Each structure stands twice: as C-alpha cells, then as structure tokens.
Amino acid sequence: MSEKKVKNYTAEFKESAVKLAVESDKPVTETAQELGVNANTLHTWITKYHRHKVANQPRKNDEHVYDEVKRLRKELKILKEEHAILKKAAGLLCKRKSLKFQFIKDNQERFSITAMCRVMSVSTTGFYDWCSRPESNRSQEDRALKADIRVIHEKHRQRYGERRIKDDLADQGKNVSRQRISRLMKEEGIVCKTKRKFKATTDSRHNKPVAENLLNRNFKREQPNEAYAGDITYIRTREGWLYLSVFIDLHSRAVVGWSMRDRMTASLVTDSLVMAMWKRRPTEGLLVHSDRGSQYVSESYQKLLKENGFICSMSRKGNCWDNAVAESFFHTLKAELVHHEDFQTREEAKQAVFEYIEVYYNRQRKHSGNGYLAPFKYEQKIAEAA
C-alpha cells in the first residue's frame, strides 16, 4: 500500500484561505471542506495569520457607544443617498442649472429634493422657482429628441454613436446637427460601446531557445499529473492590472496551481508551478505546456522544470489554439466573474479569483469535458473506479 501524499500549501494560498474563512458567514469547518483542507489545519492558519493581528488592535472605550453608532448610521444613510445621486448625475455637475433642475425634477420620487440640491450645488428656492416657469419650445424639442436618441441607441444594442444616430433621425425626417446630438447624449449619459482595452501577456520578442510543441493539441489525458497547461491573463482593477498565472491538469481541467501579482515576472509562473507541485506531487516525466512568453523561457522557470524532471512543451509562435485549454479557462473566468465586477483594489480582485478557483471552479462548477462533473469530483470518480 502506497504512502498517503502530504499536501503542502504556499503562504499565498494560506493567507487567502484565512481571509475567506474569517470574512465568510459560513463555519470554518464548512469553508475548510470547500477548500479541501483539514479543518484543524485551517484553524491553525487562522491563529497564525489573523488572530495575532486582531489581538494587537487597541480596544475602543465602551462609553457612549450607542450614541456613536446612532450618529454613524445617520451619517451613513446620508452618504449612501449622496453617493447614489452622484452616481446617477455625475455628468451634470458642471452643466448649466436648468439641466440640474431637470434632473432633480425627474428624480424627486427617488431622492429627497434637499439632498439633490445639496449635491448639485443649487438652492431649493431656485429649484422651485424654475418649476413654476413654463417650459421653452427648445427645451421641449430637446426632451423629445432625447427620447428618440435613446430608442435608437437601445435598438442597436448601444453600438451607435452620434454619426449613425444622426442618419437614423434623418431617415425619420428629423434633421439634427451632430453637435446637438452629442450634447443631448452627454446630458443623458448615453455612450456607445467600445472595445475593451487589450493587454498583451505574451512577450515572445526574445532570442532565448524555445521548446517544441510536444503536446501537439492532445488535450485528453487518462490519468492526473500527466500533463499541465499554463498561461497568464490580466484582470482590470481601479489600482491597475492584476496578473494571474495558472497551471491546469489536462486530465480533469482542475486548476492545480495559481499565483497573482501586479507584475508579469518569472516568479509569477514559477510560484504557480510550485503551488501545483506542493499540492499534487507530480513525478518525473510530467509534460508542462505553455506559450513562448519570456516568463516561460526564463532561467528560473527552466531550472525548476529541469530539477524536477519535467518535460517542457511550448506553443507555436502566434498560435493560441495550441494552448486552448488555458485560453478556455480564462474566457470562463472572465465571462462568469471578472466582467461582472468593478474591482477597486488588486486585493479585492485577488480574493474573488481565489474563491472562484478554489471553492467554485475546482469543486462545484460542472465541466462538459468531464461528463458534467466538477474537476475534483471527476478525479475522485476515476480514482474510485480504478
């Protein structure tokens, strides 16, 4: 009977697991089960990485706590309302007063008039005076045109800009200048869709030797730890780019190693491969496939492969289909998570990606290539059948 393999985890994995356990409403035992970690081990990590930080925080005096909480709740309510107003009216803050008054009138059932006047830097008296005046013909025409522009914009799935909208209005017998359409679109916050900014993650402009494509698009493997596919992608945050490196076991499509950094260095890919080695303990002869990026031809990465007897394989130049499994995972990650979020910080994005990979993708998400079983459940089924 073979000895049971002991799993080792990187410090990055431990810290992410602790943060997930501490911030989650679930019991620590349930979080440990979701991550495939022993509950006692997770408790030990929490003691090491979290509790000593909490113990060192100064305690606040209990005096007048109730009054302070009441005051803070009131302030929070005001701030939330002002934030919602700013979010909806950000494009009008530097516009003329009539536009601000129109916004206040249109949203008076949603927000308080006093709060909107305060945020828009206008007086309530001025607003009520404006309401008592009759609407000008020009204003009436603008209001009707805004409705027409919005209909055209939505009809074409937000792809039309001022030029095409002008042509559509002309087809309806309405001759309107581009400048006027542009102004009305800005007032209504209407913008046409643009392509997402592309961020290159493969830099093959180097003179270092590359490996042959030994994988040759043979993405089906009968046993775990026969072949890994690795790649790098990027995630947008308000702080800047976050780079994610992964290694995927081609047997079950499980993400067996990952690492996240704010720079695309060689350590990004070596750290993710080390995580895979610690968690899976692959033996000599493992085929490790990647593209020809500078990180994968670096001395440190190639040394790691050689020391462990792993075989290096690389895609042909400019051929993303040679690494289709990794590309497919990144597409799924972005379609199901990244493109629906607005990450404020890299740490926020990192925690979300960690939970997606370790809790959801590997253990819960059904994969069509595995007969609609999650990667780890598929591996378990194959092991039990053996």
Residue, then its C-alpha position, 0 to 999 in steps of 0.5 A: m500500500s502506497e504512502k498517503k501524499v502530504k499536501n503542502y500549501t504556499a503562504e499565498f494560498k494560506e493567507s487567502a484561505v484565512k481571509l475567506a474563512v474569517e470574512s465568510d458567514k459560513p463555519v470554518t469547518e464548512t469553508a475548510q471542506e470547500l477548500g479541501v483542507n483539514a479543518n484543524t489545519l485551517h484553524t491553525w492558519i487562522t491563529k497564525y495569520h489573523r488572530h495575532k493581528v486582531a489581538n494587537q488592535p487597541r480596544k475602543n472605550d465602551e462609553h457612549v457607544y450607542d450614541e456613536v453608532k446612532r450618529l454613524r448610521k445617520e451619517l451613513k444613510i446620508l452618504k449612501e443617498e449622496h453617493a447614489i445621486l452622484k452616481k446617477a448625475a455625475g455628468l451634470l455637475c458642471k452643466r448649466k442649472s436648468l439641466k440640474f433642475q431637470f434632473i432633480k425634477d425627474n428624480q424627486e420620487r427617488f431622492s429627497i429634493t434637499a439632498m439633490c440640491r445639496v449635491m448639485s450645488v443649487s438652492t431649493t428656492g431656485f429649484y422651485d422657482w424654475c418649476s413654476r416657469p413654463e417650459s421653452n419650445r427648445s427645451q421641449e424639442d430637446r426632451a423629445l429628441k432625447a427620447d428618440i436618441r435613446v430608442i435608437h441607441e437601445k435598438h442597436r444594442q448601444r453600438y451607435g454613436e452620434r454619426r449613425i444616430k444622426d442618419d437614423l433621425a434623418d431617415q425619420g425626417k428629423n434633421v439634427s446637427r451632430q453637435r446637438i446630438s452629442r450634447l443631448m447624449k452627454e446630458e443623458g449619459i448615453v455612450c456607445k460601446t467600445k472595445r475593451k482595452f487589450k493587454a498583451t501577456t505574451d512577450s515572445r520578442h526574445n532570442k532565448p531557445v524555445a521548446e517544441n510543441l510536444l503536446n501537439r493539441n492532445f488535450k485528453r489525458e487518462q490519468p492526473n499529473e500527466a500533463y499541465a497547461g499554463d498561461i497568464t491573463y490580466i484582470r482590470t482593477r481601479e489600482g491597475w492590472l492584476y496578473l494571474s498565472v495558472f497551471i491546469d491538469l489536462h486530465s480533469r481541467a482542475v486548476v492545480g496551481w495559481s499565483m497573482r501579482d501586479r507584475m508579469t515576472a518569472s516568479l509569477v509562473t514559477d510560484s504557480l508551478v510550485m503551488a501545483m507541485w506542493k499540492r499534487r506531487p507530480t513525478e518525473g516525466l510530467l509534460v508542462h505546456s505553455d506559450r513562448g512568453s519570456q516568463y516561460v523561457s526564463e532561467s528560473y522557470q527552466k531550472l525548476l522544470k529541469e530539477n524536477g524532471f519535467i518535460c517542457s512543451m511550448s506553443r507555436k509562435g502566434n498560435c493560441w489554439d495550441n494552448a486552448v485549454a488555458e485560453s478556455f479557462f480564462h474566457t470562463l473566468k472572465a465571462e462568469l466573474v471578472h466582467h461582472e465586477d468593478f474591482q477597486t483594489r488588486e486585493e479585492a480582485k485577488q480574493a474573488v479569483f481565489e474563491y472562484i478557483e478554489v471553492y467554485y471552479n475546482r469543486q462545484r462548477k460542472h465541466s462538459g469535458n468531464g461528463y458534467l462533473a466538477p474537476f475534483k469530483y471527476e478525479q475522485k470518480i476515476a480514482e474510485a473506479a480504478 
